[in-house]
Amino acid sequence: MGQVPTVTGMVDAEDLGTTLIHEHLRNSDEAVHSQWPQAGAAKEEPPHEVAPGEDFDIAIREAKAAVDLGIKTIGEPTAMFLGRDVNFMKRVSEETGLQVVPCTGIYTYDHLPQFFMNRDPDQIAEFFISDIEQGIQGTDIRAAFIKCAADEPGVNENIEKIHRAAARASVKTGAPIMAHSRPASNTGPRQVEIFEEEGVDLSKVQIAHCGDTDDLDYIEGLLEKGVWVGLDRYGLDLFLPYEKRQTTAKALLERGYADRIFLSADSVATTDWFPPNVIEQLIAAGAAHDWTIRIVPERVLPDLREAGMTEEQERTMMVDNAVRWLSG
């Protein structure tokens, strides 16, 4: 069945166990923190020691909560521009026992630095391949999957370049791809089209955030191409309320798609994208409700069981699908 890289070493795919495929231990603006280190609560000290700080403590708390709820593994899609730090992830994993599967890739909706503006997809793919085959950020921690993204600006020239780079790295290494999408901008079909043009095995492709829509025709159109879909933003009601997300999940289960679906929350233990008072306002306004790593095991799965989800369907979505996607 093969092995899967985690931040603490390779594990047998069959030992992944119950998996949340899309959760973040921390998001931060890496450019800001490079130029103004005081902006971060936790700082990395040589040689690769993570100093205690509020964001580390919160990540530990959330990871322990997940483990206590029966979660054994998370897919951690924090890539470039999200503040990827595999040493931070490793410390959290070692402290809590949560298995953390890291990624390579670039998370952007439009912007690319001049470094990548002046390089073609093959040259960018080499960076992804290095993370997969050699290790990330000077460590021996290897990436298990490739992350890319398309959002409101659509699949423009820069985004297409990154998708083609991700595709070429996947073809060369066999690593699967997780593609952030925006159903409201109809990005999914074009993302899949690019992967198909590049010769990617579409059974390795996961289109994230399909749960942001209740348009079943849109989701089924992607599923018919042979990709996986992420119903992975539970708790982010500003994109789609909880009950509509559950209605979509139930309908897809009834139509026999358990073996192509991932359930997750896309939670972030901490993020510096907004000032704390803004985050509090979003929560107060109902834009985010129960948006934590705990929502799937605490709320989503019990509600789906009550609605008729079988034990086999649950095991397929929460255990078997991660094994198949990550190990091929």
C-alpha positions as CSV (number, residue, x, y, z in Angstrom):
1,M,0.0,0.0,0.0
2,G,3.0,2.3,0.3
3,Q,4.1,4.9,2.7
4,V,3.2,8.6,3.3
5,P,5.6,11.4,4.4
6,T,4.7,13.1,7.7
7,V,6.7,15.8,9.5
8,T,8.0,13.1,11.9
9,G,8.9,10.6,9.2
10,M,7.4,8.1,6.8
11,V,4.3,6.1,8.0
12,D,2.6,3.2,6.4
13,A,-0.5,4.5,4.5
14,E,-2.7,2.0,6.4
15,D,-1.6,3.7,9.6
16,L,-3.0,7.1,8.7
17,G,-6.2,6.3,10.5
18,T,-9.0,8.8,10.8
19,T,-7.9,11.8,8.8
20,L,-8.9,15.4,8.4
21,I,-7.4,16.2,5.0
22,H,-7.5,20.0,5.1
23,E,-6.5,21.7,8.4
24,H,-3.9,24.4,9.2
25,L,-1.8,24.6,12.4
26,R,-0.9,28.2,11.6
27,N,-1.2,30.7,8.8
28,S,1.0,33.8,8.7
29,D,2.3,36.3,6.2
30,E,5.9,35.1,5.7
31,A,7.0,38.3,4.0
32,V,5.8,40.5,6.8
33,H,7.4,38.2,9.4
34,S,10.7,38.2,7.6
35,Q,10.9,41.9,7.5
36,W,9.2,42.6,10.9
37,P,9.8,39.6,13.2
38,Q,8.1,41.4,16.0
39,A,4.8,40.8,14.2
40,G,4.9,37.1,15.3
41,A,4.0,35.6,18.6
42,A,6.3,32.7,18.1
43,K,9.7,32.9,16.6
44,E,12.1,30.3,15.3
45,E,15.5,30.2,17.0
46,P,18.5,28.4,15.5
47,P,19.1,25.6,15.2
48,H,15.5,25.2,14.1
49,E,14.0,25.5,17.6
50,V,10.5,26.9,17.9
51,A,10.3,29.3,20.8
52,P,7.1,29.1,22.9
53,G,4.5,31.6,22.0
54,E,0.8,32.1,21.8
55,D,0.4,30.6,18.3
56,F,2.4,27.5,19.3
57,D,0.3,27.0,22.4
58,I,-2.9,27.3,20.5
59,A,-1.7,24.9,17.8
60,I,-0.9,22.4,20.6
61,R,-4.3,22.9,22.1
62,E,-6.2,22.4,18.8
63,A,-4.0,19.4,17.8
64,K,-4.6,17.7,21.2
65,A,-8.4,18.3,20.9
66,A,-8.4,16.6,17.5
67,V,-6.5,13.6,18.9
68,D,-8.9,13.4,21.9
69,L,-11.7,13.2,19.4
70,G,-10.2,10.3,17.5
71,I,-8.4,12.1,14.7
72,K,-5.0,10.5,14.0
73,T,-3.8,12.5,11.0
74,I,-4.3,15.9,9.3
75,G,-3.3,17.0,5.8
76,E,-1.6,20.3,6.4
77,P,-1.8,22.4,3.1
78,T,0.2,25.4,4.4
79,A,2.3,26.3,1.4
80,M,4.3,29.3,0.2
81,F,2.5,32.6,1.1
82,L,0.7,30.9,4.0
83,G,3.8,30.8,6.2
84,R,4.8,27.2,5.8
85,D,7.2,26.1,8.6
86,V,7.7,22.4,8.9
87,N,9.8,22.7,12.1
88,F,6.7,24.3,13.7
89,M,4.6,21.5,12.4
90,K,7.0,18.9,13.7
91,R,7.1,20.3,17.2
92,V,3.3,20.3,17.3
93,S,3.2,16.7,16.1
94,E,5.9,15.5,18.6
95,E,4.1,17.2,21.5
96,T,0.6,15.8,20.7
97,G,1.0,12.6,18.6
98,L,-1.1,14.1,15.8
99,Q,0.4,12.9,12.5
100,V,0.9,15.9,10.2
101,V,1.2,15.4,6.4
102,P,2.9,18.5,4.8
103,C,2.8,19.9,1.3
104,T,4.7,21.8,-1.2
105,G,3.4,24.4,-3.6
106,I,2.4,28.1,-3.9
107,Y,-0.9,29.5,-2.5
108,T,-1.7,32.6,-4.5
109,Y,-4.8,34.0,-6.3
110,D,-2.8,36.3,-8.6
111,H,0.5,37.7,-7.3
112,L,3.9,36.1,-8.0
113,P,7.2,37.5,-6.9
114,Q,9.6,38.5,-9.6
115,F,11.6,35.4,-8.9
116,F,8.8,33.2,-10.2
117,M,7.5,35.8,-12.7
118,N,10.8,35.2,-14.5
119,R,10.7,31.4,-14.5
120,D,8.7,29.0,-16.5
121,P,6.5,26.2,-15.2
122,D,9.3,23.6,-15.5
123,Q,11.6,25.7,-13.5
124,I,9.0,26.2,-10.8
125,A,8.2,22.5,-10.8
126,E,11.7,21.7,-9.8
127,F,11.2,23.5,-6.5
128,F,8.2,21.4,-5.8
129,I,10.0,18.2,-6.8
130,S,12.9,19.1,-4.5
131,D,10.5,19.3,-1.6
132,I,9.0,16.0,-2.5
133,E,12.1,14.0,-3.2
134,Q,14.7,15.7,-0.9
135,G,13.1,17.7,1.9
136,I,11.5,21.0,2.8
137,Q,13.4,24.1,4.1
138,G,16.7,22.3,4.6
139,T,15.2,19.4,6.5
140,D,14.6,15.8,5.6
141,I,10.9,16.3,5.9
142,R,9.4,15.5,2.5
143,A,6.2,16.9,1.0
144,A,3.4,14.4,0.5
145,F,1.3,16.5,-1.9
146,I,1.3,19.7,-4.0
147,K,-0.9,22.7,-3.3
148,C,-2.1,25.4,-5.7
149,A,-5.0,27.8,-5.8
150,A,-7.5,29.7,-7.9
151,D,-10.0,32.1,-6.5
152,E,-12.0,35.2,-7.4
153,P,-9.5,36.5,-10.1
154,G,-9.9,33.2,-11.9
155,V,-7.3,31.1,-13.6
156,N,-5.3,34.0,-15.0
157,E,-1.8,33.8,-16.5
158,N,0.1,33.6,-13.2
159,I,-2.4,31.0,-11.7
160,E,-2.2,28.9,-14.8
161,K,1.6,28.9,-14.6
162,I,1.5,27.6,-11.0
163,H,-1.1,24.9,-11.9
164,R,1.1,23.7,-14.8
165,A,4.1,23.6,-12.5
166,A,2.1,21.6,-10.0
167,A,0.9,19.3,-12.7
168,R,4.4,18.6,-14.1
169,A,5.8,18.0,-10.6
170,S,2.9,15.5,-10.1
171,V,3.6,13.7,-13.3
172,K,7.3,13.4,-12.5
173,T,6.9,12.3,-8.9
174,G,3.5,10.7,-8.6
175,A,2.5,13.2,-5.8
176,P,-1.2,14.1,-5.6
177,I,-2.4,17.7,-6.0
178,M,-4.8,19.7,-3.8
179,A,-6.2,22.7,-5.6
180,H,-8.0,25.4,-3.7
181,S,-11.0,26.4,-5.8
182,R,-13.8,29.0,-5.8
183,P,-17.1,27.5,-7.1
184,A,-18.6,31.0,-7.2
185,S,-16.0,31.8,-9.9
186,N,-16.3,28.4,-11.6
187,T,-12.6,27.8,-11.3
188,G,-12.8,24.0,-10.8
189,P,-13.5,22.9,-14.4
190,R,-10.6,25.0,-15.8
191,Q,-8.3,23.8,-13.1
192,V,-9.1,20.2,-14.0
193,E,-8.7,21.0,-17.7
194,I,-5.2,22.2,-17.1
195,F,-4.2,19.1,-15.2
196,E,-5.7,17.0,-17.9
197,E,-3.8,18.8,-20.6
198,E,-0.6,18.2,-18.6
199,G,-1.2,14.5,-18.4
200,V,-1.9,14.3,-14.7
201,D,-3.7,11.2,-13.5
202,L,-7.0,12.9,-12.4
203,S,-7.4,10.3,-9.6
204,K,-4.5,12.1,-7.9
205,V,-6.4,15.5,-8.0
206,Q,-8.4,16.9,-5.2
207,I,-10.5,20.0,-5.8
208,A,-10.8,21.7,-2.5
209,H,-13.7,23.9,-1.2
210,C,-16.4,22.3,-3.4
211,G,-18.6,22.5,-0.3
212,D,-18.8,26.2,-0.7
213,T,-21.6,25.6,-3.2
214,D,-24.8,23.6,-3.0
215,D,-24.9,23.3,-6.8
216,L,-24.9,19.6,-7.2
217,D,-24.5,19.8,-11.0
218,Y,-21.3,21.7,-10.6
219,I,-19.9,19.2,-8.1
220,E,-21.0,16.2,-10.0
221,G,-19.5,17.6,-13.2
222,L,-16.1,17.6,-11.4
223,L,-16.6,14.1,-9.9
224,E,-17.4,12.8,-13.4
225,K,-13.9,13.8,-14.4
226,G,-12.5,11.4,-11.8
227,V,-11.2,13.9,-9.2
228,W,-11.8,14.1,-5.5
229,V,-13.9,16.9,-4.0
230,G,-13.4,18.6,-0.6
231,L,-16.4,19.4,1.5
232,D,-13.9,21.1,3.7
233,R,-14.9,24.4,5.0
234,Y,-17.4,23.5,7.7
235,G,-17.8,26.4,10.0
236,L,-17.2,29.1,7.4
237,D,-20.8,30.2,7.1
238,L,-19.8,33.3,5.1
239,F,-19.2,31.0,2.1
240,L,-22.2,28.7,2.7
241,P,-24.2,28.1,5.9
242,Y,-23.7,24.8,7.8
243,E,-27.1,23.3,7.0
244,K,-26.7,23.8,3.3
245,R,-23.3,22.2,3.5
246,Q,-24.9,19.2,5.2
247,T,-27.7,19.0,2.7
248,T,-25.0,18.8,-0.1
249,A,-23.1,16.1,1.8
250,K,-26.2,14.0,2.3
251,A,-27.2,14.3,-1.3
252,L,-23.7,13.2,-2.5
253,L,-23.7,10.3,-0.2
254,E,-27.1,9.2,-1.4
255,R,-25.8,9.4,-5.0
256,G,-22.9,7.0,-4.1
257,Y,-20.0,9.4,-3.9
258,A,-18.6,8.5,-0.5
259,D,-15.4,7.2,-2.1
260,R,-14.6,10.6,-3.8
261,I,-15.4,13.0,-0.9
262,F,-13.3,14.5,1.9
263,L,-14.8,16.2,5.0
264,S,-12.7,18.8,6.8
265,A,-12.9,22.4,8.0
266,D,-9.9,24.3,6.5
267,S,-9.5,25.5,10.1
268,V,-6.5,27.6,11.2
269,A,-5.4,27.4,14.8
270,T,-4.1,31.0,14.4
271,T,-3.9,33.4,11.5
272,D,-2.5,36.9,11.2
273,W,-4.5,37.8,8.1
274,F,-6.8,40.0,10.1
275,P,-6.4,42.0,13.3
276,P,-7.9,40.1,16.3
277,N,-10.8,42.6,16.6
278,V,-11.8,41.9,13.0
279,I,-11.8,38.1,13.6
280,E,-14.0,38.7,16.7
281,Q,-16.4,40.8,14.6
282,L,-16.6,38.1,11.9
283,I,-17.5,35.5,14.5
284,A,-20.0,37.8,16.2
285,A,-21.6,38.4,12.8
286,G,-22.0,34.7,12.2
287,A,-19.6,34.6,9.3
288,A,-17.6,31.8,11.1
289,H,-19.4,29.5,13.6
290,D,-17.6,26.6,15.3
291,W,-14.9,27.0,12.8
292,T,-12.3,24.8,14.4
293,I,-10.5,21.5,13.8
294,R,-13.1,20.0,16.1
295,I,-16.2,20.7,14.1
296,V,-16.1,17.6,11.9
297,P,-15.8,15.0,14.6
298,E,-17.9,16.9,17.1
299,R,-20.8,18.0,14.9
300,V,-20.6,17.1,11.2
301,L,-20.2,13.4,11.6
302,P,-22.9,12.9,14.4
303,D,-25.4,14.9,12.3
304,L,-24.6,12.8,9.2
305,R,-25.0,9.6,11.2
306,E,-28.4,10.8,12.4
307,A,-29.3,11.5,8.8
308,G,-28.5,7.9,7.8
309,M,-24.8,7.9,6.9
310,T,-23.6,4.3,7.3
311,E,-20.5,3.1,9.1
312,E,-19.0,2.0,5.8
313,Q,-19.6,5.5,4.2
314,E,-18.0,7.2,7.2
315,R,-14.9,4.9,7.2
316,T,-14.6,5.5,3.4
317,M,-14.6,9.3,3.8
318,M,-12.6,9.6,7.0
319,V,-10.0,6.8,6.6
320,D,-9.9,5.0,3.3
321,N,-10.0,8.1,1.0
322,A,-6.9,9.6,2.5
323,V,-5.0,6.4,2.1
324,R,-6.0,6.1,-1.6
325,W,-5.3,9.8,-2.4
326,L,-2.0,10.1,-0.6
327,S,-0.6,6.7,-1.5
328,G,-2.2,6.0,-4.9
